Amino acid sequence: MNIKTPYIWENWKFIDWDDAKDHNLTHSLHYGTWVFEGIRFYPTSNWPKIFRLKEHIDRLFYSASVLELEIPFTKEEIIQACIDIVAKSWVEMGYLRPLVYYGTWKMGLYPKWAKVNTVISAWNWGKYLADRPIDVKISKYKRMHPETADMNAKVSGGYYNNVLVSLEVHKEGFDEGLLLDYEGYIAEGPGENIFFIKDNKLFTPALWTILPWITRATIMQIAKEKLGIDTEKAKILPENLKDFDEAFFVGTAAEVTPIWSITYNSEKINFKSWEKDSTSNKIKDVYMNIVYGRDWEYSDWLS
Ligand SMILES: Cc1ncc(COP(=O)(O)O)c(C=O)c1O
């Protein structure tokens, strides 16, 4: 993965990639007090286009408000900065990473008076999860209790939970992990939401213990509008996984990734998600057509 591009956008300036530096005594480095977004852009017949940029920036501002980070720019300015950095990066297809954080001049948990920095970078990024049937394991770590932190915000400190899951499952040879919530129901992947399919209907965990919003909402909308498939919000126990025919992960990075198997307590449950005419693959095709700008009905989602 080559993450080097000519410029980084920092507090309203484009700086050379090599000049992007921060001090060791940066507040967020010590306490995980930065908020971030992961946004994809794709080549289309008419310039690279950023998918659902406005929704990502809405979530960035929401996450910032949770930590009382005051972004000294408007949403429209950040949206324009994202478009500009893609244009200046000479990357056709990749990932955008807006980051807002408590910087220097303050130590200790109370973050106020630390300088707030806003940084946006864009780099070339292909597939996040393998482009083949993936094997998933239910992690020994649970998703954080929703009363321990705001689950709707994308705050770096909370990602400690997700990193532990990734370390655990990769060590055991799995492609990705899956977290249960504090009550033992299926919640989400460390960087993805999850859907199951049975009798041509989608099932997905309800909001509360998962990161809500962008790809999950997109999938529910396009499954209904393009394929006539409804979604039910469901509390799913690992013991009930056998009831489903298919399973797939969704997320900005993971896009739509059909799941081959989920392992729970050494038992491996296989799904038909990878069969050629599976519903998961149909949903994936609809989604990829939209992000690549091949479906004009959804061109409003592309910037
Ligand atoms: C924990 C977690 N869940 C789900 C998602 C998928 O969210 P989105 O589709 O908004 O990118 C992500 C990605 O940001 C994530 O980090």
The ligand as a Tripos MOL2 file, in Angstrom:
@<TRIPOS>MOLECULE
LIG
   16    16     1     0     0
SMALL
NO_CHARGES

@<TRIPOS>ATOM
      1 C1        -16.7710   -0.1480   13.9810 C.3       1 LIG1
      2 C2        -17.2740    0.1620   12.6280 C.ar      1 LIG1
      3 N1        -18.4820   -0.2980   12.2690 N.ar      1 LIG1
      4 C3        -18.9960   -0.0560   11.0500 C.ar      1 LIG1
      5 C4        -18.3010    0.6900   10.1230 C.ar      1 LIG1
      6 C5        -18.9100    0.9850    8.7820 C.3       1 LIG1
      7 O1        -19.3110    2.3190    8.7590 O.3       1 LIG1
      8 P1        -19.5030    3.1240    7.4130 P.3       1 LIG1
      9 O2        -20.3440    2.2960    6.5350 O.co2     1 LIG1
     10 O3        -20.2200    4.3410    7.8400 O.co2     1 LIG1
     11 O4        -18.1680    3.3580    6.8470 O.co2     1 LIG1
     12 C6        -17.0470    1.1880   10.4380 C.ar      1 LIG1
     13 C7        -16.2990    2.0000    9.4850 C.2       1 LIG1
     14 O5        -16.0680    3.1350    9.7000 O.2       1 LIG1
     15 C8        -16.5230    0.9340   11.7290 C.ar      1 LIG1
     16 O6        -15.3220    1.4030   12.0840 O.3       1 LIG1
@<TRIPOS>BOND
     1     1     2 1
     2     2     3 ar
     3     2    15 ar
     4     3     4 ar
     5     4     5 ar
     6     5     6 1
     7     5    12 ar
     8     6     7 1
     9     7     8 1
    10     8     9 2
    11     8    10 1
    12     8    11 1
    13    12    13 1
    14    12    15 ar
    15    13    14 2
    16    15    16 1
@<TRIPOS>SUBSTRUCTURE
     1 LIG1         1 GROUP 0 **** ****
